[in-house]
Amino acid sequence: MSKHVAVLMGGWSSEREVSLVSGAAIVHALEERGYRVTAVDVQRDLEGLLVALTPRPDVIFNALHGRGGEDGTVQGILEFLNIPYTHSGVKASAVAMDKPMTKRLLASVGVPSPRGVVATWQQLQTAELIPAPYVVKPTNEGSSVGIRIIRAGDNRPPHDDSLSAETEVLIEEYIPGRELTVGVMDNEALAVTEIRYKTELFDYTAKYSPGYAVHQAPADIPPDIARAVMRMAEQAHITLGCAGVSRSDFRWDDSRPGTEGLFFLEINTQPGMTPLSLVPEQAAVRGLSFGELVSWMVENATCHA
């Protein structure tokens, strides 16, 4: 009998719509490969989730993105239920979603990131905490949600109704240059992609809207840069205790000598699986179809506790 896979999608984070697209693609690919699949549109309703997971599936494919689905919350529920699930466990998911903590841990193993400080939204409005240009991002959002760049001479970020005065943000030195990203599968880097985009930053719009970004995989970069950035992505994945598939994003200031211009930005423990997503493209570079990729993730699903 084929495995019964429940695909969790949707959720209540700012990345809900992207998760629904990812989930639909995963459902279709798994059904084509002969799995019995149940699509579960996750709401902020624990009782409803438990009902949706009855009868108990063999495996959970976690296609949720952002808070609630990628930060250890759902992972803790699945650990309690003892149902194997894809991607990282509770601890790795929680730590990776906390950008300042991730920076500190990776700095301890030699993975550099832009210098930065953590402050409240109110503090950012009233003081110049680091010299411009700098990037402002929430400390616990994915998919570059809420990211802004402030250049010399700009006003500070405008009022944002979605952020309270006490909301913590990460303020980082802006690194000029090129955007690189590396998927890691089973502790091994897949490929390096260079992303060229029409927006000022590789933000939510550029990531998920057709026509805003061009992906080049493998990236046309020097071999030493490719080796270094792949090694950093593997180091990030392993140091944080990630499992299955992750994706790490980098900036490369190619005006600096050697690998001095490489900087880690963030890690995604549940990378997108949409038609525009980067990890499926990198898997294809390594000869893996989308169906083979998601099947591997199902077959390697586990509980972590």
VEXNUPA-391861 format. One record per residue (C-alpha): residue number from 1; residue in one letter; x, y, z. Coordinates in nm, 2 decimals. Layout:
N
{NUM; A; {X; Y; Z}}
...
// end
This chain:
305
{1; M; {0.00; 0.00; 0.00}}
{2; S; {0.13; 0.35; -0.09}}
{3; K; {0.22; 0.59; 0.19}}
{4; H; {-0.04; 0.84; 0.31}}
{5; V; {0.11; 1.19; 0.31}}
{6; A; {-0.06; 1.49; 0.46}}
{7; V; {0.06; 1.82; 0.31}}
{8; L; {0.03; 2.11; 0.55}}
{9; M; {-0.01; 2.44; 0.37}}
{10; G; {-0.15; 2.79; 0.42}}
{11; G; {-0.11; 2.88; 0.78}}
{12; W; {-0.17; 3.22; 0.93}}
{13; S; {0.16; 3.40; 0.86}}
{14; S; {0.23; 3.67; 0.61}}
{15; E; {0.35; 3.40; 0.37}}
{16; R; {0.02; 3.22; 0.36}}
{17; E; {-0.04; 3.26; -0.01}}
{18; V; {0.30; 3.14; -0.11}}
{19; S; {0.26; 2.84; 0.11}}
{20; L; {-0.07; 2.75; -0.06}}
{21; V; {0.11; 2.76; -0.40}}
{22; S; {0.39; 2.55; -0.27}}
{23; G; {0.15; 2.30; -0.12}}
{24; A; {-0.05; 2.26; -0.43}}
{25; A; {0.26; 2.19; -0.64}}
{26; I; {0.37; 1.93; -0.38}}
{27; V; {0.03; 1.76; -0.37}}
{28; H; {0.03; 1.73; -0.75}}
{29; A; {0.38; 1.59; -0.77}}
{30; L; {0.33; 1.34; -0.49}}
{31; E; {0.00; 1.21; -0.64}}
{32; E; {0.18; 1.17; -0.98}}
{33; R; {0.43; 0.95; -0.80}}
{34; G; {0.16; 0.72; -0.65}}
{35; Y; {0.13; 0.86; -0.29}}
{36; R; {-0.21; 0.89; -0.12}}
{37; V; {-0.22; 1.26; -0.04}}
{38; T; {-0.44; 1.48; 0.18}}
{39; A; {-0.41; 1.85; 0.15}}
{40; V; {-0.45; 2.03; 0.48}}
{41; D; {-0.51; 2.41; 0.48}}
{42; V; {-0.38; 2.49; 0.83}}
{43; Q; {-0.57; 2.75; 1.04}}
{44; R; {-0.49; 2.87; 1.39}}
{45; D; {-0.71; 2.59; 1.53}}
{46; L; {-0.54; 2.30; 1.70}}
{47; E; {-0.85; 2.09; 1.73}}
{48; G; {-0.92; 2.14; 1.36}}
{49; L; {-0.57; 2.03; 1.27}}
{50; L; {-0.60; 1.71; 1.48}}
{51; V; {-0.93; 1.63; 1.30}}
{52; A; {-0.76; 1.69; 0.96}}
{53; L; {-0.48; 1.45; 1.06}}
{54; T; {-0.74; 1.17; 1.14}}
{55; P; {-0.70; 0.90; 1.02}}
{56; R; {-0.33; 0.94; 1.10}}
{57; P; {-0.11; 0.99; 0.80}}
{58; D; {0.22; 0.80; 0.76}}
{59; V; {0.41; 1.12; 0.69}}
{60; I; {0.36; 1.50; 0.71}}
{61; F; {0.50; 1.72; 0.43}}
{62; N; {0.53; 2.06; 0.60}}
{63; A; {0.48; 2.32; 0.32}}
{64; L; {0.41; 2.60; 0.57}}
{65; H; {0.62; 2.91; 0.56}}
{66; G; {0.68; 3.18; 0.82}}
{67; R; {0.57; 3.21; 1.18}}
{68; G; {0.36; 2.92; 1.31}}
{69; G; {0.48; 2.68; 1.05}}
{70; E; {0.86; 2.74; 1.02}}
{71; D; {0.95; 2.85; 1.37}}
{72; G; {0.91; 2.52; 1.57}}
{73; T; {0.54; 2.57; 1.66}}
{74; V; {0.39; 2.31; 1.42}}
{75; Q; {0.70; 2.09; 1.45}}
{76; G; {0.64; 2.07; 1.83}}
{77; I; {0.28; 1.94; 1.76}}
{78; L; {0.40; 1.68; 1.52}}
{79; E; {0.67; 1.56; 1.76}}
{80; F; {0.40; 1.52; 2.03}}
{81; L; {0.19; 1.32; 1.78}}
{82; N; {0.50; 1.12; 1.68}}
{83; I; {0.43; 1.16; 1.31}}
{84; P; {0.74; 1.18; 1.08}}
{85; Y; {0.76; 1.52; 0.90}}
{86; T; {0.98; 1.68; 0.64}}
{87; H; {1.24; 1.95; 0.71}}
{88; S; {1.40; 2.06; 1.03}}
{89; G; {1.30; 1.98; 1.39}}
{90; V; {1.18; 2.21; 1.67}}
{91; K; {1.51; 2.35; 1.79}}
{92; A; {1.67; 2.41; 1.44}}
{93; S; {1.35; 2.57; 1.31}}
{94; A; {1.32; 2.81; 1.61}}
{95; V; {1.68; 2.91; 1.60}}
{96; A; {1.69; 2.96; 1.23}}
{97; M; {1.38; 3.19; 1.24}}
{98; D; {1.56; 3.41; 1.50}}
{99; K; {1.79; 3.61; 1.27}}
{100; P; {2.01; 3.76; 1.54}}
{101; M; {2.06; 3.43; 1.71}}
{102; T; {2.15; 3.27; 1.38}}
{103; K; {2.41; 3.54; 1.31}}
{104; R; {2.57; 3.48; 1.65}}
{105; L; {2.59; 3.10; 1.61}}
{106; L; {2.73; 3.12; 1.26}}
{107; A; {2.99; 3.38; 1.35}}
{108; S; {3.12; 3.13; 1.61}}
{109; V; {3.20; 2.89; 1.33}}
{110; G; {3.35; 3.14; 1.09}}
{111; V; {3.05; 3.23; 0.87}}
{112; P; {3.05; 3.61; 0.84}}
{113; S; {2.74; 3.82; 0.81}}
{114; P; {2.70; 4.20; 0.78}}
{115; R; {2.76; 4.39; 1.10}}
{116; G; {2.44; 4.49; 1.27}}
{117; V; {2.24; 4.57; 1.58}}
{118; V; {1.90; 4.47; 1.72}}
{119; A; {1.67; 4.75; 1.82}}
{120; T; {1.30; 4.82; 1.86}}
{121; W; {1.10; 4.99; 1.59}}
{122; Q; {1.07; 5.29; 1.81}}
{123; Q; {1.44; 5.32; 1.87}}
{124; L; {1.50; 5.30; 1.49}}
{125; Q; {1.26; 5.60; 1.45}}
{126; T; {1.45; 5.82; 1.70}}
{127; A; {1.82; 5.74; 1.65}}
{128; E; {2.08; 5.67; 1.38}}
{129; L; {2.20; 5.33; 1.51}}
{130; I; {2.45; 5.25; 1.24}}
{131; P; {2.56; 5.47; 0.94}}
{132; A; {2.36; 5.45; 0.62}}
{133; P; {2.32; 5.26; 0.40}}
{134; Y; {2.17; 4.99; 0.60}}
{135; V; {1.90; 4.72; 0.58}}
{136; V; {1.61; 4.69; 0.82}}
{137; K; {1.43; 4.36; 0.86}}
{138; P; {1.20; 4.20; 1.12}}
{139; T; {1.40; 3.95; 1.34}}
{140; N; {1.16; 3.66; 1.29}}
{141; E; {1.00; 3.68; 0.94}}
{142; G; {1.08; 3.47; 0.64}}
{143; S; {1.08; 3.54; 0.26}}
{144; S; {1.22; 3.89; 0.32}}
{145; V; {0.89; 4.01; 0.45}}
{146; G; {0.91; 4.37; 0.58}}
{147; I; {1.27; 4.43; 0.45}}
{148; R; {1.37; 4.79; 0.38}}
{149; I; {1.69; 4.96; 0.27}}
{150; I; {1.78; 5.31; 0.40}}
{151; R; {2.04; 5.50; 0.21}}
{152; A; {2.24; 5.81; 0.31}}
{153; G; {2.00; 6.11; 0.30}}
{154; D; {1.69; 5.90; 0.32}}
{155; N; {1.43; 5.96; 0.60}}
{156; R; {1.41; 5.68; 0.85}}
{157; P; {1.15; 5.40; 0.77}}
{158; P; {0.80; 5.54; 0.77}}
{159; H; {0.53; 5.45; 1.01}}
{160; D; {0.41; 5.09; 0.97}}
{161; D; {0.08; 4.98; 1.12}}
{162; S; {0.19; 4.62; 1.12}}
{163; L; {0.48; 4.69; 1.37}}
{164; S; {0.44; 4.80; 1.73}}
{165; A; {0.68; 5.04; 1.89}}
{166; E; {0.84; 4.74; 2.07}}
{167; T; {0.87; 4.52; 1.77}}
{168; E; {1.24; 4.41; 1.74}}
{169; V; {1.41; 4.46; 1.41}}
{170; L; {1.76; 4.37; 1.28}}
{171; I; {1.95; 4.66; 1.13}}
{172; E; {2.24; 4.55; 0.91}}
{173; E; {2.51; 4.72; 0.70}}
{174; Y; {2.41; 4.72; 0.34}}
{175; I; {2.64; 4.50; 0.13}}
{176; P; {2.66; 4.61; -0.23}}
{177; G; {2.72; 4.35; -0.50}}
{178; R; {2.55; 4.03; -0.61}}
{179; E; {2.28; 3.81; -0.46}}
{180; L; {2.37; 3.44; -0.43}}
{181; T; {2.17; 3.15; -0.28}}
{182; V; {2.26; 2.79; -0.21}}
{183; G; {2.03; 2.50; -0.14}}
{184; V; {2.15; 2.22; 0.09}}
{185; M; {2.00; 1.87; 0.07}}
{186; D; {2.11; 1.60; 0.31}}
{187; N; {2.40; 1.82; 0.44}}
{188; E; {2.53; 1.87; 0.08}}
{189; A; {2.51; 2.19; -0.12}}
{190; L; {2.32; 2.15; -0.45}}
{191; A; {2.44; 2.45; -0.65}}
{192; V; {2.49; 2.83; -0.64}}
{193; T; {2.23; 3.05; -0.80}}
{194; E; {2.28; 3.41; -0.88}}
{195; I; {1.96; 3.62; -0.86}}
{196; R; {1.92; 3.94; -1.06}}
{197; Y; {1.61; 4.14; -0.98}}
{198; K; {1.43; 4.45; -1.07}}
{199; T; {1.34; 4.56; -0.72}}
{200; E; {1.59; 4.74; -0.49}}
{201; L; {1.63; 4.43; -0.28}}
{202; F; {1.55; 4.06; -0.33}}
{203; D; {1.22; 4.12; -0.14}}
{204; Y; {0.89; 3.93; -0.13}}
{205; T; {0.78; 4.08; -0.46}}
{206; A; {1.09; 3.98; -0.64}}
{207; K; {1.08; 3.63; -0.49}}
{208; Y; {0.73; 3.54; -0.58}}
{209; S; {0.61; 3.77; -0.87}}
{210; P; {0.67; 3.66; -1.23}}
{211; G; {0.91; 3.89; -1.42}}
{212; Y; {1.08; 4.05; -1.13}}
{213; A; {1.39; 3.82; -1.10}}
{214; V; {1.61; 3.61; -1.32}}
{215; H; {1.78; 3.30; -1.17}}
{216; Q; {2.11; 3.18; -1.31}}
{217; A; {2.20; 2.83; -1.19}}
{218; P; {2.47; 2.74; -1.17}}
{219; A; {2.59; 3.10; -1.12}}
{220; D; {2.86; 3.24; -1.34}}
{221; I; {3.11; 3.31; -1.06}}
{222; P; {3.48; 3.22; -1.00}}
{223; P; {3.53; 2.86; -0.87}}
{224; D; {3.68; 2.97; -0.54}}
{225; I; {3.37; 3.19; -0.47}}
{226; A; {3.14; 2.90; -0.56}}
{227; R; {3.33; 2.66; -0.33}}
{228; A; {3.33; 2.91; -0.04}}
{229; V; {2.97; 3.00; -0.05}}
{230; M; {2.86; 2.63; -0.08}}
{231; R; {3.08; 2.55; 0.21}}
{232; M; {2.92; 2.83; 0.42}}
{233; A; {2.57; 2.71; 0.33}}
{234; E; {2.66; 2.35; 0.44}}
{235; Q; {2.81; 2.50; 0.76}}
{236; A; {2.50; 2.69; 0.83}}
{237; H; {2.27; 2.39; 0.77}}
{238; I; {2.48; 2.16; 1.00}}
{239; T; {2.56; 2.41; 1.27}}
{240; L; {2.19; 2.50; 1.32}}
{241; G; {2.10; 2.13; 1.32}}
{242; C; {1.88; 2.15; 1.00}}
{243; A; {1.75; 1.84; 0.84}}
{244; G; {1.62; 1.76; 0.49}}
{245; V; {1.64; 2.06; 0.27}}
{246; S; {1.74; 2.42; 0.35}}
{247; R; {1.85; 2.73; 0.16}}
{248; S; {2.09; 3.00; 0.26}}
{249; D; {2.11; 3.35; 0.11}}
{250; F; {2.43; 3.55; 0.06}}
{251; R; {2.56; 3.88; -0.07}}
{252; W; {2.89; 3.89; -0.26}}
{253; D; {3.07; 4.23; -0.28}}
{254; D; {3.28; 4.14; -0.58}}
{255; S; {3.49; 4.45; -0.55}}
{256; R; {3.67; 4.29; -0.25}}
{257; P; {3.95; 4.05; -0.30}}
{258; G; {3.91; 3.68; -0.29}}
{259; T; {3.62; 3.56; -0.06}}
{260; E; {3.63; 3.87; 0.16}}
{261; G; {3.31; 4.00; 0.01}}
{262; L; {3.10; 3.70; 0.10}}
{263; F; {2.83; 3.76; 0.37}}
{264; F; {2.56; 3.53; 0.50}}
{265; L; {2.21; 3.69; 0.51}}
{266; E; {1.97; 3.43; 0.63}}
{267; I; {1.87; 3.06; 0.62}}
{268; N; {1.53; 2.92; 0.52}}
{269; T; {1.45; 2.59; 0.68}}
{270; Q; {1.15; 2.54; 0.46}}
{271; P; {1.23; 2.69; 0.12}}
{272; G; {0.96; 2.76; -0.13}}
{273; M; {0.83; 2.50; -0.37}}
{274; T; {0.65; 2.73; -0.61}}
{275; P; {0.71; 2.74; -0.99}}
{276; L; {0.96; 3.03; -0.93}}
{277; S; {1.14; 2.86; -0.64}}
{278; L; {1.51; 2.82; -0.62}}
{279; V; {1.57; 2.48; -0.46}}
{280; P; {1.37; 2.29; -0.72}}
{281; E; {1.58; 2.47; -0.99}}
{282; Q; {1.90; 2.37; -0.81}}
{283; A; {1.79; 2.02; -0.77}}
{284; A; {1.73; 2.01; -1.15}}
{285; V; {2.09; 2.12; -1.20}}
{286; R; {2.19; 1.81; -1.01}}
{287; G; {1.96; 1.59; -1.23}}
{288; L; {1.66; 1.56; -0.98}}
{289; S; {1.31; 1.63; -1.11}}
{290; F; {1.06; 1.81; -0.88}}
{291; G; {0.88; 1.48; -0.82}}
{292; E; {1.21; 1.31; -0.73}}
{293; L; {1.29; 1.60; -0.49}}
{294; V; {0.97; 1.59; -0.30}}
{295; S; {0.97; 1.21; -0.29}}
{296; W; {1.31; 1.21; -0.14}}
{297; M; {1.19; 1.45; 0.13}}
{298; V; {0.89; 1.22; 0.21}}
{299; E; {1.11; 0.92; 0.23}}
{300; N; {1.36; 1.09; 0.46}}
{301; A; {1.09; 1.25; 0.69}}
{302; T; {1.15; 1.19; 1.06}}
{303; C; {1.07; 1.29; 1.41}}
{304; H; {1.36; 1.47; 1.58}}
{305; A; {1.29; 1.43; 1.96}}
// end
